[in-house]
Amino acid sequence: MRTDQPSRTARKIALNIVSLGATPGAADTLPAGMAHATARLLVASGAAGPALVRWSRSWQVVSLYHLFDPLMPGEFEGIGRRKVFCEQQLRDALQKGSTQVLVLGAGYDTLAWRLAPEFPGVRFFEIDHPATSRLKQKGIKAMGRPGNLHLMAEDLARTPLTKVMETEPSWAPNAQTAILAEGLLMYLPEKAVKALFTQCHDITGPESRMVFTYIGTGAGGRPDVGWLSGLLLWTMALAGEPWLWSLPPERLGAFLADTGWEASPCTPESPSGHGVEFYAVADKQKIKQERSPFSTRLPPTAR
Ligand SMILES: C[S@@+](CC[C@H](N)C(=O)[O-])C[C@H]1O[C@@H](n2cnc3c(N)ncnc32)[C@H](O)[C@@H]1O
């Protein structure tokens, strides 16, 4: 992605959430407080002005989303479903004993900010590209940063996660951890994605969980979002956030196999009606858990 500008796609998703919060029928399905917190964060960070946030809540914008929905069926409400799925999986992981949460490519997502006061005994961490993280940090500071929420700025395509977390004194590499990579992996080169999973294995303790979303691969080996794939890929590249990675869902198990993770039964079978992405949950493989944290045997991430 472009190194000099905050993520436009992160802003787009946040505005989508604000619009969903004003959509009859959809608003009630979002996690409590999400739409309101997202609107506050957009303004407090400077990512969007109050007028744009107000406009995103208007019936005109909601109607426009519905009007264009047939172009990518389910995408507008799919973003809300994606948020609900990820939050449910994270809450489940916390209930099962996770004491750390790490959100990768967090954008203007408010999950960690909302959950941190609710789970004071859990440490929450977020990482995003420096250009976006700068705005996020400004917004979270203005809204009040919970003491157990730590925001970090790093380019995950360049700096190995193991290195990033080594510099964070409150990160416990042997703790049961829940990691979220929502709407991130398609922006990283394949080598960096693979390395990221392996590094997530090496910085976490037994019983850890990863929750992530990804784009499926279509004919010709390129990311597949239906008949508009070509146009969308071109638009994303033009916006400076090209999609670099995708995976055929039937290859998920094989992809994870040598990273130290395995697909969890919580992984839904199909994305149908849920927008263009697949959702997945991975559990840490028990067999590899004796590997030492911060292993130096990791392949470097792509540059
Ligand atoms: C589509 S947004 C998703 C934001 C958030 N996860 C959500 O679902 O609302 C993609 C996010 O990934 C971040 N990102 C993309 N490439 C990155 C990189 N190389 N290192 C760190 N973050 C990156 C962007 O800054 C952006 O916040």
The ligand as a Gaussian input file, in Angstrom:
#p B3LYP/6-31G(d) Opt

LIG

0 1
 C       -9.539000      -2.807000       4.509000
 S       -8.762000      -2.062000       5.866000
 C       -9.434000      -3.040000       7.190000
 C       -9.437000      -2.300000       8.489000
 C      -10.047000      -3.074000       9.658000
 N       -9.394000      -4.324000       9.888000
 C      -11.515000      -3.290000       9.442000
 O      -11.903000      -4.403000       9.056000
 O      -12.273000      -2.366000       9.673000
 C       -7.112000      -2.679000       5.705000
 C       -6.210000      -2.234000       6.837000
 O       -4.968000      -2.915000       6.688000
 C       -3.932000      -1.994000       6.917000
 N       -2.737000      -2.444000       6.186000
 C       -2.609000      -2.670000       4.849000
 N       -1.342000      -3.025000       4.549000
 C       -0.665000      -3.029000       5.737000
 C        0.673000      -3.297000       6.090000
 N        1.578000      -3.617000       5.164000
 N        1.039000      -3.203000       7.395000
 C        0.129000      -2.872000       8.345000
 N       -1.163000      -2.611000       8.072000
 C       -1.558000      -2.677000       6.781000
 C       -4.449000      -0.675000       6.372000
 O       -3.756000       0.440000       6.902000
 C       -5.903000      -0.736000       6.801000
 O       -6.104000      -0.178000       8.069000

